[in-house]
Amino acid sequence: MTTTGDRGVYQEGVEAKLPYMAFDADNHIYPPEDAEVRFLEKQYIDRVFPGGKSHLTVVDHVGDEHKSKTLGFHTVGLHGGTNPLELPEMNGPIPVPGAMLNKMNAGKNLDKEGLAKLVETYREMEPAFEDHDLRLKLMDAQGVEASVVHAGSSADEPFKNHDATAGYAAARAWNRYLEEDWGYAYQERIFTPCYIPLYDPDMAVEELDRCMKQGARLIGINAQGSYGRSQADPIFDPFWSRVNEAKLNVVVHLGANFNHRGAEWSEDPEGEYAQFNAFQWLTQWSDFPIMETVAMLVFHGFLTRFPNIDVLIAEFGTSWVPYWIRKIDHAHLAGRKPKWGGDLTTRPSELFKSRFVIAPFPEENVRRPMEVLGSDCLVFGSDFPHSEGIPDPIQYVTQLEGQPDEIVKAIMRDNLARFLGKN
C-alpha cells in the first residue's frame, strides 16, 4: 500500500510542505441538528420552523438525497459517474472531503486498500467538524494557523412572511449557537462571521450591538438583495456606521441564489439548489449573485461611505473576475454615476484591489485573476471539509507552482492575515 505523508492524506511523494502556517479563507463546519433550536426562544419555534423542522431538515446539508445529488454521477473526482450511496466507504451522513476534486483528489491512483484507509482517515476527522478544540488540533496537524469558518442560518422564512420579530429571533439563535459552540474569534485562530439580516434597521442594529459585545469580528452577508432592498440602502446606514466605526469586516460566502428569477425562464421560482437543473445551476447560482453584489458595494456607495470595511469573497471562485472588473470600470468610465455616496474618485478596479480579498476555487488557474488583480487581494481557500474542497488544505500551494516565494506566502498566509488584522 502506498504510504502517505506527514499529514496522512496525500501520498508521501505528492504532499506539499510550507515553512510557515497558512491562513485559510474558506473552512466549514457541519452544524448539529439542534444548532438553532437549542437557542431559539420557545415562543418562536413554530413561527421559525413550521412543522417541527430543524436546522438540517431546512437547509438539507446532509442526508442521502442531497449527498447523492451533490456527488453522484459527477464527471470528475474520486466517485465520478457513480452514485456514492452505492459505495460502502461512503456510509455516513457527511460526504468524504475532496471526493469531487479531479487533479487534487487524494484518492487518485490508490488501490482498494489504500482508498479504504484514506476514507478511514477522513472519518477520524469528523468530530473536528463540530468542535472548536478538536478543530484547532486538526488545524495544527494540517499546518493551518487560522481559518475563516463559514456557516450561515437559512431560517429566513419569517421574513418572507413579514414576521420580523420571529426572523430576528432566528438570527439571534443562530448567532448564539456560533458564540457558544465556536466563538467569533476562538483562540484568535477560528473566525466565524455573525449573520444579521438587514430587514428592520432598528432590530438589525440591536442584534449587531449584542454580537459585538460577544466579540464579533466579521459580518456575513448574502450575495443577493436583502428582502427587496440593497444592503447598501441608506436606511441601513446606522447599522453599517457601527460596523465601520468598530472596523469590522464583511464576508460574502456562496449560499444565496437567484431562484426567484426562475419564473422568467419557465423554471420553478421555489426551486432548491439540490434539485437545480443545468440552466438553474448556471444562471441562479454563484457568478450572477456575486457580480451583482460587487456592483452594489461599488455603485451603491458602500465602499466610499464606509472606508474602514473591507470584504472577503469566499467560494465564488474567480472565473468571473476578469470580465466583471472590466465591466465595472466601463460603467464608471462611461460616466454612469453611483446611486448613493457621491461620485467615485477611484477607478472601480482599483477600489476592488484595495478593499477586497478573494479566494479562487481550489482547482482554478490562479494566474488568470492574478493578471487582472495582481496578488495582493488573492487568498487561499480550501473549502475543507466539503466534498469539492481540498481534504488537506496546504496542498493548495501546488496551484502556485512557479510563483515567487513572496507571492506564495502572500496568498497562502499574509493577505488573509492582514484582512483579519493578524499580521
Protein Blocks (a to p, Z undefined) as FASTA:
>chain_A
ZZddfkopacfkloccdfbdcddfbdcddddfklmmmmgcfklmmmmmgghiafklmnom
gcjklmmmmmgopabdjkgoiafklpmklgcjbdcehklpmklpmkgoiafklmmmmmmm
mmmmmmmmmcfklmmmmmmmnopabdcdddddfblmlmmnopaklmmmmmmmmmmmmmmm
nopagghlaccddddddfblmlmmmmmmmmmmnopabdcdddddeehiafkbfklmmmmm
mmmmnopacdddehiacklmmmmnopafkbcfklpcfklmmmmgojlmmmmmmmmmmmno
mmmmmmmbccddehkajmlmmmmmmmmmmmmmnopacfbhpaafbdfklmmmmmcccddd
fkbcfklmmmmnommlgccdekiabfkbcfblklmmmmmgoiafklmmmmmmmmmmmmno
pZZ
